[in-house]
């Protein structure tokens, strides 16, 4: 049964719309490989190298490596291709995005002592993550319906609590009851109907006595995600005796996330409401739900790091990022459309829910090693651990949503990220680079395989989990005097799983596999002085 967080805990709004879910926290904290062309061309493996504007948001000790000032800017041309597959039925969506993922400045001061000869400071803007993705697909011969899913967790809600009042009794169930908003929307769209006037509900999809499907059906979905996480970073750093480099940083983040999800079903020989609403008859049914979600806000974090160079040919890096502490605003609403064998046709909509919350993102730890070979070649390796299981969701006044935080612990585990990079200087001015980056899934196996019920908020029961993400990169660099220009090619391959709703009562929900094959051309220009 869908969990209800009672309004008495946090205020007067209906409970289902009050808090983020674990799924929301997951969506808002996904990272990406973004930065300068040199940085991405080496797979982001710069934790032990430094000396690049992108390291200000990775290992802040990288600022201590600088021996001069620098200013630079980067452009990213991103060509997205997303393919959806479900039971052999596939669809593809393409889109092109252009944005600036990085610009920054590093200042340098030479100190007149041998212990700490340099003190550097820097400020940068970075696009930490891009949420832009468009995917849609068809799911033929579904074995379950969203209406059955809603009916299952709506059982026990008094039908009168979900009916709208009239002029003499202006009752609005969205504001005046504790009923789940998706239950209210479905009830008023005739997707669920009470059995004999009681608080038990039927969905539209019927089964034979042996549990095999009686109703036939197909489903379609479309998801458009938009938005970003931008980070403005202020860093300070230096070095001790040209052997130990240190750095600290303050990050101010700006987040904006929009999710629009459309889902529909066409059912044949379904259990539909009779025209006089006194019972059910067999007939064909079309239902559709269109959900809109917008989350925006700001946050802050702190970073600290070290790079140790025992010999010129070998460097070790270490960095720690605190969680980002977000203050967020959420907007939700939904519209439904329905057509039942020409007996009942129409649409319904929810109220617009607006509320605030706090989110503590995962803390991160990074360990790195790099080797400089013969003054011309670089090999580097990074390992990063993101503690997704330690995310926390709170109310605006600091009350921890224990159920949501418990779901986070149940659904997610720490994420492991591996980064490899290489650079070879062909001439003093010209370099070639290559890299590889692999992000393991942070979703626990029992959740990814559909063995655990997944709770969501709002009226959108769907969710998408990433199975893995990998990047294959290469690039070129040219330097003359203080001027430099770098170019990179980034291939991103990501596999995800879309669920129309959570599996329940041993019935599988419609699902599809999402594959992203995105190509990016990144170019950076800058000047060191």
VENRAFEN-V467276 format. One record per helix or strand. SS is the DSSP state (H for helix, E for strand). FROM is the first residue (numbers start at 1). LEN is the number of residues. Records with the same first field share a line. If there is no record, write none. Layout:
# VENRAFEN-V467276
SS->FROM-LEN, FROM-LEN
This chain:
# VENRAFEN-V467276
H->7-4, 15-3, 22-6, 37-5, 53-5, 60-6, 146-9, 159-4, 173-4, 181-8, 388-3, 402-10, 445-4
E->70-17, 89-22, 118-13, 133-7, 193-2, 201-2, 207-1, 213-1, 216-25, 244-30, 280-32, 314-8, 325-16, 344-6, 353-8, 364-10, 377-10, 392-3, 400-1, 412-1, 415-11, 430-11, 443-1, 463-18, 483-17, 504-1, 507-1, 511-18
